Amino acid sequence: MKTVLLAIVVMFASGCVVTGTKTPRTLPASMESYFRICNPLAGAMAVRVIDDGNLLGSSEMEWESQESGWKIDLSSAAGFNVATLVHTGRTVSVTGQHAARLPEMAVDADGFLEVDGNFVGIKAREIPCLLASVLPRSWTPLIYAVEGSENNRFKILIEDDDRDIIVRTRHLGDPGKEQVCADISWRNKLIFKTTLKWCVEGKGLMKGEISGLNNLSVKWVRFEG
């Protein structure tokens, strides 16, 4: 369970230097519904942590977000709560049986997560959107290029001060094949580039995965609700 908790926190919570100014582009109409405001949202899912193809463990997650922040409850297969994460302002508090085993988390002045003092290229307020299989609406003014439209297959380029984001879609509207992915990249200490890949797919985009931290990946299936 310790490994599961650590992997979930780092992968969901775990900047690129840019030059020049790019002209904002309009989001394609067929993509509008895939970008949402990240609160209020809520959901539940079954989560698995994979290391180089091997299952490390599993957990169930329930979460909800409000304007003030979000709350995540992680529980064992038997239904016992093992950790609760609460985000409010620049604080992420962790309580529960395994709280002491989790890394310290905070939110910097720009809203980005910090894990054990290390910058992470995901903003705290974006977490609920990624859990809900949608993209943050706050990304749309940052779009500077849109490529493709055949079979609703798009490549959308997004530039933020501390990161680059590439959104890719396939078979939008096809319940069996639909897929939406986002590559989120940033640089740590201006040397090493980190890229996390978030993907959701299938009917209702219920299945998801986030990968890019060594050989670890987190896979989930959202519960109907």
N, C-alpha and C positions, 0 to 999 in steps of 0.2 A: 504493500500500500504506500510506503514511503516513496518508492520509485515512481509510482503512478502520480502521486501528488506533485512531486518535483517536476516531472515531465509536463504535466498539464499546465502548471504555472509558467514555466519557462517558455513553452511552445506558444501558449496563447498570449503571454505577456512579453516572451523573449523577443550615420546619416551621410547620406550621400552629399558631396559638395557639388553644387550646380553653379553654372555661370550663365549670364545673359538673362533676358526676359523673353518668355514665350507667350504667344497670343492664345488666350483661352478659346476653347472650342465648345460647341453645343453638344450636349449628350444626345445620342440617337433616341428617337421617340420610343423605339422598341425596348430600350434599356432603362427607361425612366422608373419602372416599377421595381427594378432590382437595387435601386439606391433608396435608402430609408433613413429617417431620423432615428437615432439609436435609443430613444426612450419616449414613452414607456414600452418596454418589450419584456417578454418572459418566455420560459420554455424549460424543457427537460430532455435529457439524452443519456444514452449508454455510451461510455467512453472506453476505448482500449488504447494502451500504450505499446508501441512496437519498437524494438531495437534490432535493426539489421534483419528484419523478417521474423524475428522471434517475439512472441507475446510476453511482455513483462508483467502486465496486470490489467485489471479493469475496475471501473467504478461507475457509479451513477451520479449525474449532476443535475441539480435544479437551480435556476437562476432567475433573477428579475432585475429590471432597471427602472429608475425614476430620474427625474431631472437632477436630483441631488447626487446620484451615483448608482452603484449596483451592488448586488449581493449574490454570491455563489455558494451553494451547499454541495459538498461532496460526501457521498455515503458508500458504505460497503455493500456487497451483494446481499447481505442479511438485513440491510436497511438502517444500519447504525451510522449516525453522522460522525465523520472523522475529521472534517475541517470545514470552516466557514470563512469565506473571504468577503470583506465589505469595503467598498471604495466610496469615500466621501472626500471631496476637495482634493488635497494633495496627499491624502493618507489612504493606505490599503492595510487594514487590520486583519489579522488571521487568528482565529480561535479554534478550539477543538482538540481532540486527542492527539493529533499529529502536528499541531501548530508549531511546536518548537523545532520540528525537522524541516520546515519550509524556509526558503530564503527570505531575507528582508525585502520588502517592496515599498515603493513610494512613487510619487508622481512629481515630475519636475515642473519648472515654472511655465513651460510650454505645453504641459499636459501629457507628455510622454512618460511611459512607465520606466522605472528604474528597478532592476533586480540585483540585489547585493551591490548596489551602487553603480551598476553598469547600465548605460543607456540602451533602451529597447525601442525599436522603430514603430511601435504601435501605441497610439494614445489610449489612455484609460477609458475615455468615453466611447471609443470605437469597439471595445470588447463585446458589448451586447449585440451589435450588428453582426459581427463575425460568428457569434454563437447562433444567431437566428437565421443564418444563411442568406444575409443581405449585405450590401456594401454601404458604408457610411455616406449619407447625403452630403456631408461636408466636403467630400472629395470632388464633387462635380464642378465647383468653380476653378479647380486646379487642373482640369483636363486641358491639354495643349495639342493633342493629336488623336484622331480616330481613323482607324484603318479597317477596310473591308466591310462587307454587308451581305455577301452571298451566304445563303442558308443561315442567316442571323449569326454569322461568325464574325465577331469584332475583336479588334485589338485596340485598347484605349490606354493612352499614355498620360500619366499624372505626375506632376512635379510639386513636391513640397519642400520646405526649407531644409529639412534634415533627412529626406529620403526620396527615393523614386518608386513609383508604383506602376505596374503594368497589369491591366485587367484583360483577360482573354475569355471569350465566350464561344460555345459551340452548341448548335442545334437548339437555340432558344425556342421555347414553346413545345418541344417534343418531349413528353413525359419520360420516355425511356432513355433518351440520349442527352438531355439537357445538361450542360455543365457551365459553371462560372468559376473562374480562378483569378487570384490576385497574387502577383509576386511583389513582395514588399522588401526593398533593399535599403541598407544604410551602411555607413562605415563606422567602425569602432576605432577610436584613436587615430583617425585619418589614414589608417593603413589597411586593416583587414575588413573586407566587405562581407556583410551577412545578408542573406536573402532567405526569407521565410515564404513558403508557397502555401497559400490557402485555397482549397478547392471544395466546392459542393456540387452534387450531381444527382441525377435521377428524378423520379416523380416527387414533386414538391421540394426538390433540392434537400431531401431529408438526410442524405448521406454526405459526410464531410471528412476532410483530412487536412492537417497542417503539418508541414515537414520543412526540413532545411537546417536543423540543428544536429550536426554530426550524423549519426545513423538513426536518430530518433524520429518517430512520427506519432502523431495522435490522431486516431480515427474515431468517428462517432456516428451514431444514428439517432436522430431526433425522434422523440415520441410524438405521436399524434395528440393534439390537444386543442 
